[in-house]
Amino acid sequence: FSPLSQDKLAIQLIRERGAIDDIRAGRIERAVSRCRNIWASLPGAGYGQREYSLEKLVTVWRTAGGVVA
C-alpha cells in the first residue's frame, strides 16, 4: 500500500462507519467512538494493543489544522 492508497482506504472505512460528517464537524470524540472497533489504536478499542488517548488524538488533529467542536 502506498501512503495515498492507505489514506483513501482509511477515508472509506471512516465513511462506512458513519463518522465522516462527525470529523468534518469537529466531533472527534464521536468519530473515534464510531471507528474504534476497526482501529485497535483508538481509545476504547479493547483489542489489548496500545491505544492512544483521546487527548493525544485531539492534539494531533489540531496540530494538523483540524477544528474540534
DACORTA-V135444 format. One record per run of one state. SS is the DSSP state (@ for helix, = for strand, . for the rest). FROM is the first residue (numbers start at 1). LEN is the number of residues. If there is no record, write none. Layout:
ss = <SS | SS>
from = <FROM | FROM>
len = <LEN | LEN>
This chain:
ss = <. | @ | . | @ | . | @ | . | @ | .>
from = <1 | 3 | 17 | 20 | 25 | 28 | 36 | 54 | 64>
len = <2 | 14 | 3 | 5 | 3 | 8 | 18 | 10 | 6>
